[in-house]
Structure formats: C-alpha cells, structure tokens
Amino acid sequence: MNLDQVLHTAADAPSAFQSAEQRSAELHADILAVAPVGDGRVDIEAVQSRPSILRRTAALLSEALPPGTDRLVCTTPDGIAATTALALHTGLPFATVTGTGDDARLTGEAHPGEYTVVVVPLMGTAQDAATPVVAVLKAGMRVSCVLSVLDSSDSSVADTLLEQYGVLFHALFSATSSRAPLGSATDQKEMDPR
C-alpha cells in the first residue's frame, strides 16, 4: 500500500496533500496578493522577487515545456528571474535577448536548429514576445512556444503569435483577478512541435 492509499483509508487522516488544481489556485492567489492588479497593470517584479513564488512558478512552467526543448530564451531584464528559476528547476540552459526591435540580439550560448521556449513573465501584447521570437529565429533556432506566468492581454495574442510566427502561446494565469486561473499547465500541454 502506498502513502496515498494509506491516507485515503485512514479514518482520522487529514488531507495533507493538495491536488494540482489546488496548488495552481493557491499560487495564483499568492501572485495576485503580492502584485495587485490595478488599472490593468501588474507588478511582475514583486512576483519575481519572492523565492517561494518563483519556485512554484518554475514547477508549473516546467510542466508546460514541450518535449525536446533544448534551451530557454528570455529578454533582459524582465525575464531573467523567472527564466533562471525555470532553468534551475529543469536543468535547461538559457540565453537572453538584449535590445528591442532591429537592435535586439541574442546573447549567451545558442545553436542553430535548437528547439527553444521563449519565457515572457508578463504578457501584455504579442509585441512582448515578438522581439525574443524574432531574435531566436534570426539565430537559426526554432521556437517551440512562448510561456508566460501572467497574461494581461486580450485573446488575440495567441492568435497573433501563431499566425505571424507559427508559435504556440501558453500562460499559467490571467493577470486579472476577475478571471480564473487558465488551468493546469498539463491541461494545456501541446504535442511535440518537431
């Protein structure tokens, strides 16, 4: 008999373990508590400065990584904390994108043909992901998807990324407290993009 079976059969055993949905809902509540939503803005720096939130966020983001991911990519400075947490959790290396628009360039180790995932902690518009996606594509790498912790955009971001770049988008949560968590990362997992 495993621990789960013992706990379910014991008459006085408390429910000590949370389901994936409970963990996700608790993390969402914690994120919204430290990064108040007001005027459509979220303080993503407050979220990324909390180690316990970063650790749990990395665990949920890792569930959404497509199989065969070779490298993570983020923009500096906004994506460094979340991407570092995800890299530490998964063991995947990452590269960064500095600059904007035509001046954006990929820094760090990166190899043509690698399957990458772009991490954008707070997604406001498709443009938030466009700069790192374009820099990755220019480097000859492939973008499997864009992952975000909080999505404060309208529903067109996913469509725009798919139409313009052929890239899937996944966010763990909506940035507005009036909308429920977007679901478990495993509920939204896509098939291997290769």
Solvent accessible surface area in square Angstrom, and as a share of the most:
residue,aa,sasa,rsa
1,M,173,0.77
2,N,89,0.46
3,L,110,0.55
4,D,83,0.43
5,Q,93,0.42
6,V,67,0.38
7,L,43,0.22
8,H,148,0.66
9,T,95,0.55
10,A,40,0.31
11,A,114,0.89
12,D,132,0.68
13,A,32,0.25
14,P,102,0.64
15,S,112,0.72
16,A,70,0.55
17,F,130,0.54
18,Q,78,0.35
19,S,50,0.32
20,A,37,0.29
21,E,110,0.49
22,Q,99,0.44
23,R,118,0.43
24,S,6,0.04
25,A,50,0.39
26,E,77,0.35
27,L,2,0.01
28,H,13,0.06
29,A,59,0.45
30,D,46,0.24
31,I,0,0.00
32,L,29,0.14
33,A,80,0.62
34,V,32,0.18
35,A,0,0.00
36,P,96,0.60
37,V,52,0.30
38,G,37,0.36
39,D,131,0.68
40,G,55,0.53
41,R,169,0.62
42,V,17,0.10
43,D,72,0.37
44,I,21,0.11
45,E,100,0.45
46,A,20,0.15
47,V,3,0.02
48,Q,14,0.06
49,S,76,0.49
50,R,111,0.41
51,P,98,0.62
52,S,52,0.33
53,I,6,0.03
54,L,27,0.13
55,R,152,0.56
56,R,72,0.26
57,T,3,0.02
58,A,3,0.02
59,A,35,0.27
60,L,17,0.08
61,L,1,0.00
62,S,26,0.17
63,E,53,0.24
64,A,8,0.06
65,L,20,0.10
66,P,9,0.06
67,P,74,0.47
68,G,33,0.32
69,T,18,0.10
70,D,55,0.28
71,R,11,0.04
72,L,0,0.00
73,V,0,0.00
74,C,0,0.00
75,T,32,0.19
76,T,48,0.28
77,P,110,0.69
78,D,76,0.39
79,G,0,0.00
80,I,62,0.31
81,A,34,0.26
82,A,2,0.02
83,T,0,0.00
84,T,46,0.27
85,A,17,0.13
86,L,0,0.00
87,A,12,0.09
88,L,145,0.72
89,H,98,0.44
90,T,49,0.29
91,G,64,0.62
92,L,35,0.18
93,P,62,0.39
94,F,62,0.26
95,A,2,0.01
96,T,20,0.12
97,V,0,0.00
98,T,41,0.24
99,G,45,0.43
100,T,105,0.61
101,G,52,0.50
102,D,139,0.72
103,D,118,0.61
104,A,21,0.16
105,R,153,0.56
106,L,36,0.18
107,T,35,0.20
108,G,63,0.61
109,E,108,0.49
110,A,31,0.24
111,H,80,0.36
112,P,106,0.67
113,G,33,0.32
114,E,26,0.11
115,Y,24,0.09
116,T,0,0.00
117,V,0,0.00
118,V,0,0.00
119,V,1,0.01
120,V,13,0.08
121,P,6,0.04
122,L,47,0.23
123,M,0,0.00
124,G,28,0.27
125,T,77,0.44
126,A,17,0.13
127,Q,116,0.52
128,D,57,0.30
129,A,0,0.00
130,A,9,0.07
131,T,19,0.11
132,P,0,0.00
133,V,0,0.00
134,V,51,0.29
135,A,7,0.05
136,V,0,0.00
137,L,75,0.37
138,K,144,0.61
139,A,37,0.28
140,G,39,0.37
141,M,5,0.02
142,R,123,0.45
143,V,16,0.09
144,S,6,0.04
145,C,6,0.04
146,V,0,0.00
147,L,0,0.00
148,S,0,0.00
149,V,3,0.02
150,L,0,0.00
151,D,13,0.07
152,S,41,0.26
153,S,9,0.06
154,D,98,0.51
155,S,102,0.66
156,S,54,0.35
157,V,6,0.04
158,A,41,0.32
159,D,82,0.43
160,T,36,0.21
161,L,0,0.00
162,L,91,0.45
163,E,146,0.66
164,Q,122,0.54
165,Y,58,0.22
166,G,55,0.53
167,V,2,0.01
168,L,57,0.29
169,F,38,0.16
170,H,19,0.09
171,A,5,0.04
172,L,2,0.01
173,F,1,0.00
174,S,0,0.00
175,A,1,0.01
176,T,41,0.24
177,S,80,0.52
178,S,105,0.67
179,R,103,0.38
180,A,74,0.57
181,P,46,0.29
182,L,60,0.30
183,G,25,0.24
184,S,8,0.05
185,A,1,0.01
186,T,74,0.43
187,D,100,0.52
188,Q,83,0.37
189,K,96,0.41
190,E,85,0.38
191,M,167,0.75
192,D,67,0.35
193,P,60,0.38
194,R,143,0.52
